[in-house]
Amino acid sequence: MQTDPSSAIAHYKLGLGLEEARDQQGAQAELESASRLLPKSGQPHIALGDLLSNTGREDAAILEYTTAAKVEPESGTPYVESGTPYVRIAMTQQKEGQLGLPNLGPPTRNPITKGF
């Protein structure tokens, strides 16, 4: 499928469609094109951040959300969306013992039925 090279909306929509079809490379290329063609819109960066986060590229996702926040500072969406990659990074670091937090494991008793 070909899109008009100058149509940012077409690249954006195609990128979302390719992501839905699980073509991450194609989706990334289209969303990057949309972000270049729509430099004052955060939406392509948010979509690209979502794609990157969903494929385990948390650091790159955070960069896209940061760019979206700079482009559209009045929007709360980039801030909300960036929470997921930060949590995933923290969980990985905790699992690998890099956070310095004890791994408490599952609770040994249910505080609701057994009391604290």
C-alpha positions in Angstrom: 0.0 0.0 0.0 1.4 3.4 -0.9 0.6 6.7 0.7 1.1 10.2 -0.5 4.6 11.1 0.8 3.4 14.5 1.9 0.3 13.4 3.7 1.1 13.2 7.4 -2.4 11.9 8.3 -2.1 9.1 5.8 1.3 8.1 7.3 -0.2 8.3 10.8 -3.2 6.1 10.0 -1.2 3.6 8.0 1.3 3.4 10.9 -1.6 2.6 13.3 -2.9 0.0 10.9 0.4 -1.6 10.4 0.9 -1.8 14.2 -2.5 -3.4 14.4 -1.4 -5.9 11.8 1.8 -6.5 13.9 4.2 -5.0 11.3 6.3 -3.1 13.8 9.0 -2.1 11.4 6.4 -0.7 8.9 4.5 1.0 11.6 7.6 2.6 13.0 8.6 3.9 9.6 5.2 5.4 8.9 4.8 7.0 12.4 8.3 8.5 12.1 7.3 9.9 8.7 4.1 11.4 10.3 6.1 12.9 13.1 8.5 14.6 10.6 5.5 15.9 8.6 3.6 17.1 11.6 6.3 18.7 13.7 3.8 20.6 15.9 1.7 17.5 16.8 2.4 15.2 19.7 0.1 12.4 18.4 2.6 10.7 16.1 5.2 10.7 18.9 2.7 9.3 21.4 1.7 6.5 18.9 5.4 5.8 18.2 6.1 5.8 22.0 3.3 3.3 22.5 4.7 1.1 19.7 8.2 1.2 21.1 7.0 0.5 24.6 4.9 -2.4 23.5 8.0 -3.9 21.8 10.2 -3.6 24.8 12.1 -0.5 23.7 11.4 1.5 26.8 14.1 4.1 26.6 13.2 5.0 23.0 9.5 5.2 24.1 10.3 7.6 26.8 12.1 9.8 24.4 9.1 9.9 22.1 6.8 10.7 25.0 9.2 13.5 26.1 9.1 14.9 22.6 5.3 14.8 22.5 5.2 16.7 25.9 7.6 19.4 24.5 5.5 19.8 21.3 2.1 19.8 23.2 2.9 20.8 26.8 -0.8 21.4 27.6 -1.6 17.7 26.9 -1.4 15.3 29.8 -1.3 12.2 27.5 2.5 12.0 27.1 2.9 12.1 30.8 0.3 9.4 31.5 1.6 7.2 28.7 5.3 7.5 29.8 4.4 5.8 33.1 4.3 2.4 31.5 7.9 2.3 30.3 9.1 3.7 33.5 7.3 1.0 35.5 8.6 -1.7 33.2 12.2 -0.4 33.6 11.8 -0.4 37.4 10.3 -3.9 37.4 13.2 -5.2 35.3 15.7 -3.5 37.6 14.1 -4.9 40.7 14.0 -8.4 39.2 17.8 -8.0 38.4 18.5 -6.6 41.9 19.5 -3.2 40.6 17.1 -1.1 42.6 18.4 -2.1 46.0 14.9 -3.1 47.0 14.3 -6.4 48.7 12.3 -8.9 46.7 9.5 -9.6 49.2 7.8 -12.2 47.0 4.1 -12.9 47.4 2.4 -12.1 50.7 2.4 -15.0 53.2 -1.1 -14.1 54.5 -4.1 -12.2 53.3 -4.2 -8.9 55.3 -8.0 -8.6 54.7 -8.9 -12.0 56.1 -6.0 -12.6 58.5 -5.4 -9.0 59.7 -2.2 -7.0 59.5 
